[in-house]
Amino acid sequence: MTWRTSLGERVLEGVEAELYLAAMQDAVTALQGALDLEELEVMSGDATFDFATPEQKIVLLHACLAALLKPEIEPPSLTNTIEAAAYFPFAFLRVRLEEEILVNREGWFDEKGDELKYFYRRLVWSAIEQYVLPRWKEADEEYGGDEAITTFSVDYDNLKLWHDAIEELVDRIFWDRDWLVNSGDAEILEDSLSEAVGLEDYFSDRLPAVSVEQATAALSEIQNWKL
């Protein structure tokens, strides 16, 4: 089985798979390190997923990773929480890219700090170079006038351009952004909006019951995953 994306039913391959796995592994490490924080560091835009326990998030993230990288894995039924989990590594990338660029603007890295200075920009650059820049340059040649696109490189510090590039990569995976509607009360959505737009089976405030053992196993598999 394969994941239903805007580009058809497929699994991620090549640099796209490499980026997704690296972002997922970094994201779950950050989840583990943020257990004592009172505020959420990274949010997916879906209230049910965002306020799930770290253990529930890790199990959901593992399910998405397996379905997006292994064609023999049957993808889970799409719900707001599943799609929010699938999106979470990209939300994490956005936050880390923003932090990296803002810290760089403050001059906190010296010349010897290039490895950290461009870490997340380098992480995402191969996927941008392969999947995003060709489309942008083609559009620029047709319509012209955007110097930022022609000069865009790994050391660029234009946050909007990096955010736009991440969103282009997101659009390759998701059919639409339905999970973003669920930023409030899921029960109200189930009773009204979801029925109106034909998504009666999509929105839910239900989360999996997860044991510590399940979460530990899922975390270990994500952290040790090899392509």
C-alpha positions as a printed NumPy array, in Angstrom:
array([[  0.   ,   0.   ,   0.   ],
       [  1.095,   3.587,  -0.507],
       [  0.231,   7.011,   0.905],
       [ -2.249,   9.141,  -1.038],
       [ -0.445,  12.359,  -1.926],
       [ -1.083,  15.279,  -4.243],
       [  1.258,  13.538,  -6.72 ],
       [ -0.617,  10.233,  -6.569],
       [ -0.309,   7.167,  -4.375],
       [  3.343,   6.71 ,  -3.495],
       [  5.981,   6.413,  -0.796],
       [  8.832,   8.882,  -0.34 ],
       [ 12.117,   8.092,  -2.041],
       [ 15.554,   9.615,  -2.577],
       [ 16.352,  12.973,  -1.029],
       [ 12.702,  13.457,  -0.091],
       [ 12.777,  10.315,   2.065],
       [ 16.162,  11.287,   3.512],
       [ 14.879,  14.708,   4.532],
       [ 11.669,  13.352,   6.043],
       [ 13.508,  10.721,   8.079],
       [ 16.131,  13.198,   9.329],
       [ 13.449,  15.713,  10.303],
       [ 11.397,  12.999,  12.012],
       [ 14.371,  11.723,  14.016],
       [ 15.301,  15.23 ,  15.1  ],
       [ 11.672,  15.998,  15.981],
       [ 11.231,  12.985,  18.276],
       [ 14.531,  13.773,  19.984],
       [ 13.208,  17.276,  20.62 ],
       [  9.94 ,  15.848,  21.943],
       [ 11.891,  13.798,  24.453],
       [ 13.827,  16.853,  25.557],
       [ 10.736,  19.025,  25.985],
       [  8.822,  16.87 ,  28.459],
       [  9.139,  19.431,  31.256],
       [  8.302,  22.507,  29.193],
       [  5.01 ,  24.192,  30.018],
       [  4.472,  25.499,  26.482],
       [  4.592,  23.553,  23.234],
       [  7.7  ,  24.314,  21.221],
       [  6.345,  23.059,  17.874],
       [  2.693,  22.906,  16.841],
       [  1.135,  21.118,  13.88 ],
       [ -1.992,  23.273,  13.742],
       [ -4.255,  20.463,  14.94 ],
       [ -5.374,  20.855,  18.537],
       [ -5.955,  17.148,  19.166],
       [ -2.463,  16.123,  18.082],
       [ -0.713,  19.134,  19.6  ],
       [ -2.09 ,  18.456,  23.082],
       [ -1.603,  14.691,  22.977],
       [  0.951,  13.166,  25.332],
       [  4.515,  12.795,  24.032],
       [  4.   ,   9.015,  24.051],
       [  0.871,   9.29 ,  21.904],
       [  2.652,  11.649,  19.505],
       [  5.611,   9.289,  19.108],
       [  3.363,   6.32 ,  18.279],
       [  1.437,   8.396,  15.737],
       [  4.685,   9.724,  14.242],
       [  6.027,   6.188,  13.9  ],
       [  2.867,   5.074,  12.078],
       [  3.248,   7.926,   9.592],
       [  6.96 ,   7.314,   9.075],
       [  6.413,   3.629,   8.352],
       [  3.566,   4.29 ,   5.916],
       [  5.434,   7.054,   4.075],
       [  8.673,   5.092,   3.663],
       [  7.62 ,   1.436,   3.333],
       [  5.336,   0.42 ,   0.429],
       [  4.441,  -2.85 ,   2.169],
       [  2.932,  -0.958,   5.128],
       [ -0.762,  -0.185,   4.821],
       [ -1.275,   3.535,   5.506],
       [ -3.563,   4.439,   8.4  ],
       [ -6.988,   5.888,   7.676],
       [ -6.536,   9.613,   7.252],
       [ -7.801,  11.718,  10.129],
       [ -6.877,  15.143,  11.425],
       [ -4.513,  13.593,  13.99 ],
       [ -2.771,  11.303,  11.499],
       [ -2.197,  14.076,   8.981],
       [ -1.059,  16.433,  11.732],
       [  1.455,  13.784,  12.806],
       [  2.664,  13.378,   9.221],
       [  3.082,  17.152,   8.962],
       [  4.822,  17.533,  12.343],
       [  8.409,  16.998,  11.023],
       [  7.859,  19.88 ,   8.597],
       [  6.492,  22.085,  11.379],
       [  9.613,  21.197,  13.35 ],
       [ 11.838,  22.121,  10.383],
       [ 10.145,  25.506,  10.054],
       [ 10.8  ,  26.308,  13.703],
       [ 14.421,  25.168,  13.594],
       [ 15.127,  27.049,  10.356],
       [ 13.673,  30.207,  11.842],
       [ 15.753,  29.834,  15.012],
       [ 18.907,  29.158,  13.007],
       [ 18.461,  32.196,  10.773],
       [ 17.532,  34.554,  13.59 ],
       [ 20.498,  33.413,  15.697],
       [ 22.752,  33.891,  12.674],
       [ 21.466,  37.441,  12.213],
       [ 22.452,  38.183,  15.788],
       [ 26.023,  37.158,  14.958],
       [ 26.206,  34.36 ,  17.52 ],
       [ 28.165,  32.079,  15.173],
       [ 31.764,  32.835,  14.28 ],
       [ 33.448,  31.758,  11.055],
       [ 34.286,  28.375,  12.567],
       [ 30.655,  27.733,  13.378],
       [ 29.455,  27.031,   9.83 ],
       [ 28.451,  23.475,  10.697],
       [ 25.836,  24.808,  13.127],
       [ 25.258,  28.059,  11.299],
       [ 23.752,  26.325,   8.264],
       [ 22.803,  22.941,   9.737],
       [ 19.057,  22.994,   9.021],
       [ 19.405,  24.917,   5.776],
       [ 21.831,  22.274,   4.528],
       [ 19.515,  19.53 ,   5.752],
       [ 16.645,  20.741,   3.592],
       [ 18.648,  22.173,   0.684],
       [ 18.995,  19.013,  -1.451],
       [ 15.229,  18.518,  -1.495],
       [ 14.663,  22.193,  -2.319],
       [ 17.269,  22.063,  -5.066],
       [ 15.668,  19.004,  -6.646],
       [ 11.953,  19.611,  -6.197],
       [ 11.376,  23.318,  -5.557],
       [ 13.946,  25.453,  -7.374],
       [ 13.239,  24.035, -10.864],
       [  9.561,  25.011, -10.545],
       [ 10.394,  28.437,  -9.156],
       [ 12.966,  29.155, -11.866],
       [ 10.598,  28.004, -14.581],
       [  7.924,  30.357, -13.257],
       [ 10.478,  33.161, -12.943],
       [ 11.554,  32.704, -16.545],
       [  7.929,  32.955, -17.63 ],
       [  6.877,  35.874, -15.441],
       [ 10.276,  37.35 , -14.455],
       [ 11.239,  39.912, -11.878],
       [ 12.085,  37.862,  -8.758],
       [ 15.779,  38.286,  -8.064],
       [ 15.467,  36.431,  -4.738],
       [ 14.726,  33.178,  -6.558],
       [ 17.697,  33.447,  -8.908],
       [ 20.082,  34.144,  -6.017],
       [ 18.513,  31.718,  -3.488],
       [ 21.228,  29.564,  -1.931],
       [ 21.954,  27.594,   1.218],
       [ 23.324,  30.668,   3.034],
       [ 20.29 ,  32.835,   2.254],
       [ 18.595,  34.332,   5.326],
       [ 15.227,  35.326,   3.83 ],
       [ 12.822,  33.575,   6.203],
       [  9.822,  33.923,   3.923],
       [ 11.613,  32.222,   1.067],
       [ 12.647,  29.306,   3.281],
       [  9.101,  28.996,   4.643],
       [  7.709,  29.032,   1.107],
       [ 10.176,  26.328,   0.079],
       [  9.155,  24.12 ,   3.013],
       [  5.495,  24.58 ,   2.084],
       [  6.284,  23.479,  -1.483],
       [  7.739,  20.259,  -0.075],
       [  4.684,  19.807,   2.151],
       [  2.422,  20.186,  -0.883],
       [  4.121,  17.19 ,  -2.498],
       [  2.881,  14.928,   0.281],
       [ -0.53 ,  16.238,   1.308],
       [ -3.684,  16.266,  -0.761],
       [ -4.921,  19.311,   1.142],
       [ -4.652,  20.917,   4.597],
       [ -7.854,  19.69 ,   6.236],
       [ -6.181,  19.038,   9.591],
       [ -5.523,  22.76 ,  10.014],
       [ -9.255,  23.348,  10.425],
       [ -9.131,  21.509,  13.74 ],
       [ -7.502,  24.235,  15.767],
       [-10.384,  24.393,  18.206],
       [-12.901,  22.004,  19.691],
       [-12.998,  18.716,  17.757],
       [-16.425,  17.77 ,  19.149],
       [-17.991,  20.929,  17.741],
       [-16.307,  20.285,  14.405],
       [-17.648,  16.748,  14.284],
       [-21.187,  17.986,  14.853],
       [-21.2  ,  20.876,  12.374],
       [-18.384,  21.796,  10.015],
       [-17.19 ,  18.284,   9.245],
       [-20.685,  17.235,   8.135],
       [-21.081,  20.365,   6.035],
       [-17.877,  19.761,   4.079],
       [-18.258,  15.991,   3.805],
       [-15.571,  15.018,   6.306],
       [-17.728,  13.193,   8.847],
       [-15.15 ,  10.425,   9.295],
       [-12.089,  12.682,   9.211],
       [-12.269,  14.908,  12.292],
       [-11.94 ,  13.259,  15.665],
       [-10.707,  14.075,  19.142],
       [ -9.86 ,  10.422,  19.816],
       [ -6.252,   9.442,  20.42 ],
       [ -4.694,   5.983,  20.715],
       [ -4.268,   4.444,  24.132],
       [ -0.506,   4.061,  24.366],
       [  1.599,   2.145,  26.86 ],
       [  5.092,   3.158,  27.879],
       [  6.373,  -0.003,  26.183],
       [  4.684,   0.891,  22.87 ],
       [  6.076,   4.407,  22.951],
       [  9.574,   3.167,  23.813],
       [  9.522,   0.656,  20.95 ],
       [  8.225,   3.267,  18.48 ],
       [ 10.849,   5.785,  19.589],
       [ 13.643,   3.232,  19.211],
       [ 12.498,   2.273,  15.712],
       [ 12.376,   5.903,  14.6  ],
       [ 15.776,   6.734,  16.037],
       [ 17.415,   3.65 ,  14.503],
       [ 15.635,   3.748,  11.14 ],
       [ 17.893,   3.274,   8.124],
       [ 16.982,   3.887,   4.506]])
